[in-house]
Amino acid sequence: MRRALLLVVAILAVGVGCGGDDGDAGQASGDVSFMVFGDPDEIQGFKNMIAAYENEHPDVNVDMIEAADRDDLIARLSTSFAGGTPPDLFLLNYRYLGQFVSKDVLEPIEDRVDDSDVFQEDDFYEEAMDAFRFDGKLTCLPQNISSLVVYYNKDMFEKAGVAPPEADWKWADMVAAAKKLQAADPKIDGLGVEPAIIRLAPFIWSNGGELVDDDQSPSNFEFDTSEAQNAMADFFELNLVDEVIPSEEEIESEDLETRFINGRLGMLMESRRVTPTLRAGIKDFDWDVAPLPQHKQPGSILHADAYCMTQASENKDAAWSFMEYAMGPEGAEIVAKSGRTVPSLKSVAESPAFLDPTAKPANSQVWLDAIPAIRNVPPVSTWPEIEDAVEPMLEEALYTGEGLEGLVDEIRKVSDPLFAKAQEEQEEEG
């Protein structure tokens, strides 16, 4: 009898050591695969965080799989899900997540968050959390709550006698500043912005318009309202009338980010994503960030990535243990210091790890001030396809002016079927 009891105890001990799904995450062990992409400085931030985690959890080994870029990451995820061998965790922007949610391959983490001793849901900014709720359930945990801002060359502004942007500056103020910068130095361009839906959307919202007819289950873009039309006209006039942005040919030879680093661009509309690259690349001038200019009211758009766990993971406890550390105060602070993220964890976002004025940009508070006005694009499975279909039309309209007449109708021709496709998928799932 004693020998039999010892055997049972031994078997139970082995089961616990393997880190089964129902075990205590604090005792997790084994290997965890984590897929991510990013610039070198961003990747180094993840490596530093993983090293710190493994130092505290020596029984867990985190294997970071580096994708070349977002397209590579999505392609590799799709292939791995199809083959039944996805990573335990991956990090992805909410705009690209719907296609995986629709395939029911993700493991919702709301219950684990509720049971966490490290944080609770209300420790994070709700605006980021909401973007990762599907059918009312928190599916992934948002790492950051970035938004679009205006990076500007402080030295260039000072040399041209242009006052720095103020917190409530208007669209006309931005255009006027861009023109003055160019008048002071004809070799530069005043502003850099991509012809993309996610660049246009916050100005439609700022002008009192809507991007789509229904934020949760859209059937079409609302580009035919006067509010949207006026915001779009101002956007296209940046090139066609105001002539304050680089030409398409100039961008093909030197992208906007590089032009800003090289001192050939006065302002750049971008998210927090470019901060590590600007820190590393800019040596000859001072720079900072300002909020987006307004039309009628503040407008901002969410740029957020989240840690997602796959249903097929064979070591969910260890995967959660790592995610919990990465999203907690220690891990979030390590990654925040890389410059890449606007932490979604409030305590870290409001700490020197993010707001340190000695680290560029000095005015990181801009991102936190934008949160009350932040909105996200609809979380539909076909959103990446919609962006791919519409953005060439926006590009042609901005750089050539061709297709402006009838642009809304042409956009609806390509986007309405994709919205309908997403609705059909929702109905099938329901």
ABEGO torsion letter per residue (X at the ends): XAAAAAAAAAAAAAAAAAGBAABBAAABBEBBBBBBBEBAAAAAAAAAAAAAAAAABAABBBBBBBBABAAAAAAAAAAAAAAGBBBABBBBBAAAAAAAAAAGABBBAAAAAAABAABBAAABBAAAAAAABBGGBBABBBABBBBBBBBBBAAAAAAAGBBBBBAABBAAAAAAAAAAAAAABAABBABBBBBBAAAAAAAAAAAGBBABABAABBABBAAABAAAAAAAAAAAAAAAAAGABBBAAAAAABBAAAAAAAGABABBBBBAAAAAAAAAABAABBBBBBBBBBBABBBBBBBBBBBBBBAABABAAAAAAAAAAAABAAAAAAAAAAGABBBABAAAAABAAAABAABOBABAAAAAAAAAABBBBBBBAAAAAAAAAAAAAAAAAAAAGBGABGAAAAAAAAAAAAAAAAAAAAAAAX
